[in-house]
């Protein structure tokens, strides 16, 4: 029998000591959830500390990420490459123990958590990815994809609206391998939550289609373990286990108080807690018995070895499937990707169609989704507007038992196609954070659509994707006042500029079919950054090009002046405004003014180019004028003399009327250039 009290108290001691040394952090939640961690990590979680990336490991998400010392303590104790010296450096510069868990920084941390509610939503993405991969790759005699997703979460996660979005989808998708353990301690930063959190959580989750266990005693390891065992017996519904706990468990004066939440216990209270827990050890000193009880290295190595044998047998029988599975889990694109991308761009250029860039996106997606089975699309109830669906991506559906429904077969796919386009419903934030979980799990490249103005709903999850360096593609349509009659509530003004401010996020606003195809190609190759595509509702004429090679650099010379004289000005434009720039160039040429037109579909990509290329596109000493239907602030960094933009909200009227009202005419652009040259 494991010494469960010893195991739990080791977590409590490490948590209170690390927070005290850092003079910063949250000791209460780790101390309260310690017994829950013993039950899960000590008896159920399948993982290998020597290889945190072993594919068929169970995924663990600490959604209430402020309790980071819980996961750091458990990772250290079970044998991950997280020495006690790193625990002593909790919350310090360049340590592996940041204030909130960060994937890619700490071995064993699956996702970056902290913004409450997003962790459990990421967990839904993990569980969805597991279910879809199992449906696609498993065979009756070979289950190479067979793991569970566990999440700890607290009151704060459940109060955040995103948890409603995620939990409802998890129930609809029948994610039976998702198990969430709710740390129901009744305390948040402002104190006891009863005055402001009166939800009947059990009934709420039952209404979502979840199985609910409890409330149980979260400090009774056996009771928690039995509940997890019960949850594992069924695969048709996700499970919520409600664990009643005491925040700051073990602290004589801080337990069950908000004081235990977000500040060190203090030296005196730590001394009293040590006595109460009968923990007669100095800070960060752990007896060998603790490590012996927690050690998971041997069991982890055995589990991985058994899975490796299973996968080897699978590969012998299904070599092509095994190779495809390995490629996708490595995040590598198919060998023919560059040819697919080249063909898509050249086809767009050759046809030169006049279509909205949202339609141009769908045309590109037809090629890419056919060639990349890992592309998993979706829309937040706007499929017919976002145009994120293709012939290769039928709607994702589940039968009454929760199995993935396959479409009718055809010559190319005799067994039918599994659904690859998700109807997220009106849940933009949930969609974005679920896509993050799907990307983190591996095996898929998720993309999802909504209107650009609703990127505000998704923004924090977009930011998290950028922070975590995940390949997620956001398809934002209806990108300007060109939306027309729907008016200022739906017309994007500040959104392009706002998204460009997010570090490590690529933002593309293409102006025609070729630029859109390039944008998609670059997005799919962005293995370590997300992408936002800003697409028009209105039709955009194709802009003739002499060369396609520089589009991927984010900005390029689209049209040089035909006048045989020195260049006098440069017009920089994006998206639908490229056509205005070209027409203004013609008007200015009639007045013997030589103007270059630069299309800049991606400022973020252009900013990463070398100085020589930037100077070749935007020559020094030549006045520059930017044109974009949006906020003007971001354009001044390019040394522009003027910006034709919008720094107010839009209006309700037909698009053509609005263009004239706000000055988006070739005549006004030309006049702005002339005014700049006259100064």
N, C-alpha and C positions, 0 to 999 in steps of 0.2 A: 504494500500500500504506500502510495506517495504521501509525503508529509506536506499536505496541502496548505496548512497554516503557515509553515515555514516558507513555502513558495510564494504565497500571497504577501506575507510580511516583507519579503525581499523586495517586491515591487514597491510597497509602501515606503520602505526605508530609502530606496534609491530615488523615488520621486521627491520625497520631502528634502532629502539632502541635496539633490541637484538644483532644485528650485531655490533652496536657501543659499547655496554657493553662488548661483547666478544673481541672486536678489531679484529674481523675476520669474514669473511662470505661474502654473496652475497645479498645485499639489492635490487638491481635493478630489477631482475626478479620477485620477489614477489610483488614489488610495481607495476610493469607493468601488472602482471596477476591478480591483486586483483579483478577487475571487472569481469573477466572470472570466478573466483572462486565464486563470489556472484551469478552469473547466474546459475552455475552448482550446487553448494552446497546449495544455498538458494532456488532453485526452482525445481530441478530435481533429485538429488542424493537420492536414497533410502538407508538409513542406520540407525543404532540405536546406539547412543553414549554409552548407558549403556551396550551394548553387541557387541563389535567390531567383534566378531566371528559369529554373526547371519548368518546362511548359505545363505539365499536368498537376502542378501544385494547387492547393486551394488558395484563393485570394482573400486577404484580410484587409478591410478598410476601417480605419479609425475616423469615423465621420466627425465626431466631436474632437477635432484635431488639437484643441487647446490642451487636451489630456495627453500630449505627446510623450511625456515621460513614461506613460504606460507602455507604449510600443517600443520605445528605446530600451527600457528595462527588460522587456521580454525578448527582444532581439539579442541583447547582450547575453542574457541568461541562457538562451537556447543554443547559442554558439555561432551567431552571425559575426561577420568581421566588424564588430563594433565594440572595441575594447573599453574598459572602465575609464580610461583616460578621456575618451570622447564624452562619456556621461558627465565627467567633471568639467567639460567645456560646453555644457548645455547653454544654448542661446548666445554663444560667443562667435566672433568672426571666423569664418571658414571652417567651423566645426561640422561634424556629421550629425549634430543634434540641434538642428535649428528650432526656433520657437514653436513652429508647427511642422509636422512631418512633410518632407519633400522627396518626391520620387526622383531618382537619379543622383541624389545626394547621400541618402542612407540606404545601405543594402537591406532589402526586405520590405521597404516601404513601397507600396504598390501605386499610390496616388498622393498628390499633394492636397492636404486638407487643412481647413482653417475657416474659410467662409462656410458657415453652418448650412447644412442641407445639401451641399454639393457632393460630399463624400458618399452619402447613401445613394444619391443619384448616379454617381460614378459606379457604385456597386451594381445598380440596375443595368448599366451598360456592360459591366464585366459579365454578369449572369446572362444577358442577352447574347453576347458574343460567344460564350461557352455553348449555349443552347444551339445557336445557328451553326457553329463549327461542328458540333457533334452530329447534327442532322446531315451535314454535308459530307463529312469524312468518315464517320464511324460505319462499320459494317457489322452484320449480325454476330460474327465471331471475333470481331476486333473493336473494342471501345477505347480508342486512343485519346479521345477527348471526354474526360469524365471527372470533373472537379467541381467544387462548390465555392460559393462566394459568401463570406461572412462579414458582417459589419456591426460595429458598436456605434450607437448614436444616443444623443441625449435630448432633453427638453428643447434646447435651442434648435436642433435640427428639425424637430417636429413642428416648431412654431414657424419656421421659415416656409413660405408658400411653395417653394420648389419641391419640398418633400411630398406635398399633395400630388403634384404633377407626376413625380417619379413613382410613388407608391401605386397610383392608379394604373399607370402603364405596366408596372411589374405584375399587378393582378390580372390585367387584360391579357398579358403575354404568358401567363401561367409559368412564371419563372420559379419552378419548384426547387431549384438548387440554390436559391437565395435565402439566407437566414440572417435576420437582423436582431440583435440583442439591444434592447432599450434600457439604458441606465436611468431608471425612474427614481431620481433622488429628490425631486420637488424643489430644487434650489437653482437659481440663476444669479447673475451678477447683482441684480436689484433685490434679491432676497427670495423668500418662499414664493413660488409661482402661482399659488392658488388664486390670487386676485386677478390675474391676467391670462392664465392658461387653464381653462376649464374643460378642454376637450375630453370626450370619452374615447381615449386612444384605441382601446380594444375594439369598440364598435366601429370606429372610423376605419380601421384596417380590415375588419371583417367585411365592411361595405365595399372595400376595394377588391375583395376576392382573396384576401390573405387568410392563412391559418394563424390563429392567435393562441399563444400559450401563456398562462399566467393571469394576474401577477404571481410571481414566485419570489422566494427569498434570494436575492442576488448575492448574498454572502454565504449561502449554502452551496458549496461546490458540487456536491452530489446532485442537488436539485437542479442546478443549472445544467450540469452534464446530462442528466436524464432528459431535460427539455430539448437540448440539442440533439440527443439521440432520437427523440420522438420526431423532431423536425426532419431528420434525415430519412425517416421511413417512408415519406411520400414525396413525389416529384411533380405533383400537379399544381401546387400553390406555393407561393413564397410564404415564409413563416416569420412572424414577429414574436419574440420572447420578451415579455415584460418583466424586468428584474427590479424589484424594490431594493434600493440601496441607501446607504448613508454617505453623503459626500464627506470626504475627510475621515473615513472610517479609521478608528484607532486613536484619533486625536481627542484627548479628554475635553478640551474646551472649544475646539473649532469644528468638530463633527456636526453635521446637520445645520451648518450656518453658512451664509454667503462669504464669511471671512475665509473659509477654506477654499473658495473658488479661484481667485485670481491674485493671490499674494503669498509670499513665504509664510510658513507657520511661525517663524521666529525661533531663536535658539532655545528659549525657555520651554516653549510648547513642544519643540522637537524632543527635548529631554524628557518631558512628561510622556510623550507618545512612545518613546523608546521603552520606558518603564511599563507602560500599559500593554505594549506588544511583547514584552519580555525579549526585547531585541538588544542584546548586550554586545554590540559591535560598534566600532568607530564608523564615521561616515565613509561610505563607499567600500567598506570592508565586508566581504561576504565569506562565510565559511564554505569549505569545499562541499559540504553536504547540500548546500543550496544549488551549486552548479551540478552536482550529481543528480538531484531531483529534476532539474530543468533541462538537462542536456538532451538535445534532439538530433545531434549529428549522426549517430549510428542509425537510428530509425529513419532519418531523412535520406541517408545514403542508400539504405535498403529499398525504400520506396521508389527512389529515382531509378535504381538499378532494375527493379522489377518492371517499371514502365519502359525503360530502354529495351528490355528483352521483348516486351509486348510490341513496341514500335518496330523492332527489327523483324519480328514475325509478320507484322502488317506490311512492312516494306517488301518482304520477299513475295507476298501474295499480290500486293497492289503497288508495284514500284512507281508507277506514274502518280498515283494519288499521294504516296509518301513524299515524292519529290515536290509536288505542288504544295502540300501541307508545310513542308520545311521552308520553301521559298516564302510563302505568305507569313509564316511566323517570324521569319527574319526581316520582314518588311521590305523585301526586294521586289522591284517591278519585274514583269515578265521580260524575257530576252527580246521580244519583238516590240517593246514599248516605244522605243525611239522611232521605229518605222511607223507604228500606229499614230504617234504624235505628228510625224512629218506628213503622213498622208492626210490627216485631219486638217492641218493648217493649209497644205497645198490645195486640197479640195475646196476649202472655204475661199481661198484666194482666187482659184480658177472660176468658181461659180459666181463670186462677187454679188451675192444676194443682198437685197434690201429687206432686212428683218430686224425686229427688236433684238437687243443683245440677250434678253432672256431666252428667246427662241434660238439664237446663235449658240447659247449655252447648251440647250437641249440637243442641237445638232452635233455638237462636240461630244456630249455625253453618250449619244448613240454609238459613236466609235469607241470611246474609252470604256464604257460599261460592257460592251461586247468582248473587249480584249482583256479586261481586268475583272475577274470574278470576285475579287476582294472588295470592290466598290459597293458600299451599302448606303443607299440613298434614303431620302425622306423629305417630308415637308410638314410644317405646323399648320395643317388644314388649308393649305394654299397650293395644292399640287397643280391644279389647272392654271394657276397664275405664275407659280415659280418655274413650272415645266422641268421638274427634277426627275420625272419618270421617263423610262425608255422601253423599247421593245425587249431588252434584256433584263429588265428589273420589274417583274410583276409585283403586285402588292403583297406584303408580308402578312400572312394569315396563319392562325393556329386552329386546330380542330378541338373538339370537346375535351379530348384527353391532353391537350396542350402540345401535340406534335405539330411540327412545321408542315404546312400544306404546300404541296408542289403543284405547279400549273400543269395543264395538259401537255403531253409530250409532242415533239415534232421530229423531223428528220435529224436536225442538229442535236437536239436534246431528247432522246427517246424516253427517258425517265421523267421528263418534265423539268421545269426550273423551280428552285426554291424561291420564295418571295425575297426580294432584295430592295423593296421600296416601302418605307415605314410611314404609316399615317400616324403622326405624333399627336394629332388633335391640336387644339389651341393651347400649346404648351411650349412656347419658344425657349424659355429658360431651361425647362426640363430636357428638351431636345438637345440643346447645346451641351449640357453637362452629361447626358447619357452618351452622346457622341464622344466626349472625352474618355469615358469609361471604356467604350468599344475600342477606341484607338489604343489606350493603355493596355488593354488585354492582349491585343495583337490579332492578326489574321484578317483584319478588315481596314479599309480606308473609308471612314464615314463622311458623308456630306448631307447637309440638310438645308431646307429653304424656308424663308419667310420674307416679308417686306423689309426693306432697309430701315424704315423708321422704327420697326420693332426690334432692331438690333439692340436697342436700349434694354429690352427685357433680357436679352441673352448676354449682355456685355461682360458680366463678371465671369461667366463660364468661358467666354472667348478669351478673356484675360488669363484665366487659369490654363487654357490650352497653350497659350503663348509662353507662359511661365514654365509649363511642363514640357515644352518643345514637342508637341504632338501634332501629327499630320491629320488635321481636321479641316474640312472645307465648308465654309458657310456661303450659301447662295442667297444673296440679297437682291431682290428685284424691286421694281417701282422706285427707282433711285433718285428722283428729282421732282421738281414742279411739273415735269412732263406727265406725271400721274394725272394731273388735270382736276376734274370736278370733285374728287374726294377731299380736296382741300388741305389746309395746313396740318391737320392731325396726322395725315398720311404722307405728306410731302417732306422728303428728307432735305434738311438744310445743313445742319451741323454734323451729320452722321459720318460722312466720308472723312472729314477732318478729325473727328473724334476717334474713329477707328485707326487712323494713321498714327495716332499718338501712342498706341499700345506697342511696347517693345516686342520684337520678334514676331509680329503679325504682318504678313504680306497682304496688301490691299490692292486689288486690281479693279479699274473702271474702264473696261475695253470699249472701243468705239465702233467696232464692226465684227464680222464673223471671224476673220483671221486673227485679230487681236484676242477674241474670246477663246478661240481654240488654243492659242499660245498660253493664255492665262491658265486654262485648265491643265495644260501639259506641265507648266511650271509648278502649279499647285500640287500635282500628283508626285512631282519629283522632290518637293519640299519635305524631306523625311523628318526634319527637326523643327518645323514651324507650321502653324496653321495659316489658312488663307481665307480672305473675305473677297468674294466676287460681287461687285456692285453693278447691277444690270438694269437696262431700261425697259420700260413698258412699251414705249413708242418705237416705231420702225426707224432704223438708221441706215442710210445709204452706205454702200461699200466705198471705202476710200482707196483708190488705186495706189499700188505700191510698186516700186522698182525692186525692192529687196525685202525679204521676210526675216533675215537672220538677226536683226538687232531688236526686234520686238521684245524678245525675252529679257532684254536688259532694262526694261521698264520705261524707257523713253527712246525715241529715235527720230531722225529727220524724215518726216513724211513727204514734204513737198518743198523744194527749193524755188526761189523766185525765177521766173523765166526772163526777167530783165537782165541785160548784160551790164550790170553795175554793182557797186559794192553793197553788201548786205546792210540794210538800215535798221531792221527790227526782227524780233523773233516772237511769234505767237505760240504760246504753250497751251494745249487744250487736252481735255480728257473726255472719254465717253461720247455722249451725244453732241458735245460742243466742238468736237473735231470738225464737223461739217460747217459750223459757223466760222471757224478759223480759216478753212479752205475758201469759203465764199468771200470772207473779208480780204484774204490774200488777192483774190481776183479784183475786188473793188480798188484796192490800193495799187495794184499793178497798173490799172487804168490811169492812175494819177502819178505814175512813174516812181512809186515807192516800192523798193525791193524788200520783201518780207519772206522769211522762212517760217514754215509751219512745223512745229514739233508736237507729235502725239506722245503723251506721257500717261499711258494706261496704269502704270504703277510707280508712284513716287517712292514707295518703300524699297522697291527693287532697284530703281535708278540710283537711289542714295547709296547703295552698296557698290556701285561701279567705281572703277579707278578714276583718278583725276583727269587723265588724258581723254578718256571717253566722254566724261562730263563736259569738258571744254570743247570737244568736237561737236557736241550736240548744242550746247549753249555757249557760243563763243563770247569771250570776255570783251567788254567795251561796247557791246551791241544791246540796245534797250530790249527788255523782255516784257511781254504782256501776257498774263495768265487769264484763261477763260474756263470757268467751271460753275455750274449751277449749285453753288453751295457756299458755306462760310469761307471768307477770304483769308483769315489769319495765317493758315499754313503755307500760303504761297509766297509770303514775303521772304522766306529763307532762300529763295532762288534769285534774289536780287531783282525782282520785277519792278518795273516803273509804275505799273497799274494792274489792277485785277478787276475783271468783269465777273462779279459774283453776287451773292445774296447774303446779307447779314440781318435779314428780318425773316419772319415766318412767311409762308406762301399765302395763297388765296384760293378760293373755290371758283373755278372757271375752266373752260376748255383749254387744253395745253397751248394751242396756238395763241390764244388771247393772253395767256400768262407770259409766254416768251416775249411778246411785245411789251407788256406791262413792266416786266422786270429788266428790260434792256437786252435780252438775248436775241439780238438780230445781227446779221452781218454788218449792217450799216453802223450800229453802235460800236461793235468791235473795231471796225475800221476807224471810226471817229476817235476811239480811245487810243489807238495806235498813233494817229496823227497828233493828238493832244500831247502824248508822251514825247514825240519827236520835236514838238514845238517848244518844250520846256528847256 
